């Protein structure tokens, strides 16, 4: 009877040790230590939800066990809604789901309010940049040369 209890306790310790080891979240980061893209406040690493610090580092994550093969692509779950979300010089911003108007200083203006089902988001990007008043240097066309 005593051997059975010891065996049960030993097995329980092994199982708990395995769960504890699997409970650690490893997140890849860029050379600068950034994990979250700029403007992201809630990051999904493929299994667990995390909150992002202003510098792009992770502030903390859930520690859900994720069996191998169940991971999903990592993505930003929630973007910040600060006064300035657009890159400076961007006039039309796509946040991955909706289009927004921006001023040249990066202040966010009006946005579409599309419902975006999970998994349909695309990478955010600037759709239209401000043009400069100074034309870029280019060689004259042949017909302009006399």
C-alpha positions in Angstrom: 0.0 0.0 0.0 2.8 2.4 0.9 4.6 1.7 -2.4 1.4 2.6 -4.3 1.2 6.0 -2.5 4.9 6.7 -3.2 4.5 5.8 -6.8 1.4 8.1 -7.1 3.2 11.0 -5.5 6.3 10.5 -7.7 4.1 10.4 -10.8 2.2 13.6 -9.7 5.6 15.4 -9.2 6.7 14.4 -12.7 3.4 15.6 -14.3 3.5 18.9 -12.4 7.2 19.4 -13.4 6.2 18.9 -17.0 3.3 21.3 -16.8 5.5 23.9 -15.1 8.2 23.5 -17.8 5.5 23.9 -20.5 4.1 27.0 -18.8 7.1 29.1 -19.8 6.5 31.4 -22.8 9.4 32.0 -25.1 9.0 35.0 -27.3 11.4 35.9 -30.1 12.3 39.6 -30.3 14.1 41.8 -32.7 17.7 43.1 -32.3 16.4 46.0 -30.3 14.4 43.8 -27.9 11.1 44.9 -29.4 8.4 42.2 -29.6 5.3 44.3 -30.1 5.0 46.5 -33.2 4.7 50.2 -32.6 1.2 51.2 -31.4 0.3 47.7 -30.3 -1.0 47.4 -26.7 -2.1 43.8 -26.6 -0.1 41.1 -28.4 -1.0 37.5 -29.1 2.1 35.4 -29.4 0.4 32.5 -31.1 -0.9 30.9 -27.8 -0.9 33.5 -25.0 -2.1 37.1 -24.7 0.4 39.7 -23.6 0.3 43.4 -22.9 3.0 45.6 -24.5 5.1 48.3 -22.9 5.6 51.6 -24.7 9.1 50.6 -25.8 7.6 47.5 -27.5 8.8 45.0 -24.9 6.3 42.6 -23.3 5.0 43.7 -20.0 3.4 40.3 -19.1 1.6 37.4 -20.7 -0.9 34.7 -19.8 0.7 31.4 -19.2 -1.7 29.0 -20.9 -0.3 25.6 -21.8 -0.1 25.3 -25.6 0.2 21.8 -26.9 2.6 21.5 -29.9 0.9 22.1 -33.2 -1.9 24.3 -31.7 -0.1 27.7 -32.1 -1.5 30.3 -34.3 0.3 33.2 -36.1 1.3 35.9 -33.7 -0.5 39.3 -34.1 -1.5 42.5 -32.4 -4.9 42.1 -30.8 -5.4 45.7 -29.8 -3.9 48.8 -31.2 -3.4 52.0 -29.2 -5.7 54.9 -29.9 -3.3 57.7 -29.2 -3.4 61.2 -30.7 -0.7 60.1 -33.1 -0.9 56.7 -34.6 0.1 57.4 -38.2 3.7 57.6 -39.2 4.8 61.2 -39.8 4.1 62.1 -43.5 1.4 59.4 -43.9 -1.9 60.8 -45.1 -3.9 57.6 -45.3 -3.3 54.8 -42.9 -4.5 51.2 -43.0 -4.5 49.6 -39.5 -4.9 46.1 -40.8 -8.7 46.3 -41.0 -9.8 50.0 -41.3 -8.6 53.0 -43.3 -7.9 56.3 -41.5 -7.1 59.8 -42.6 -4.0 61.3 -41.1 -2.5 64.8 -40.9 1.1 65.2 -41.9 2.3 65.3 -38.3 0.8 61.8 -37.7 -2.4 62.8 -35.9 -5.1 60.3 -36.6 -8.3 61.6 -38.2 -11.5 59.9 -39.2 -11.5 56.1 -39.8 -13.8 53.6 -41.3 -15.6 51.3 -38.8 -15.5 48.0 -40.5 -16.1 44.8 -38.4 -13.0 42.7 -38.8 -13.5 39.0 -37.8 -10.5 37.5 -36.0 -7.9 36.2 -38.5 -8.8 38.6 -41.3 -6.4 41.4 -40.2 -3.6 42.3 -42.5 -0.3 44.1 -41.7 -0.8 47.8 -41.0 0.7 50.2 -43.6 0.6 53.7 -45.0 -1.5 53.8 -48.1 -0.7 57.4 -49.2 2.3 59.5 -48.3 2.4 63.3 -48.4 4.2 64.7 -51.4 6.9 67.1 -50.9 6.9 70.6 -52.5 10.5 70.1 -53.6 10.6 67.8 -56.6 13.1 65.0 -56.5 16.0 65.4 -58.9 15.6 63.5 -62.1 17.3 63.8 -65.5 15.5 65.9 -68.1 13.5 64.1 -70.7 15.2 63.9 -74.2 12.6 66.2 -75.8 13.5 68.9 -73.2 17.2 68.9 -74.2 17.9 71.4 -76.9 
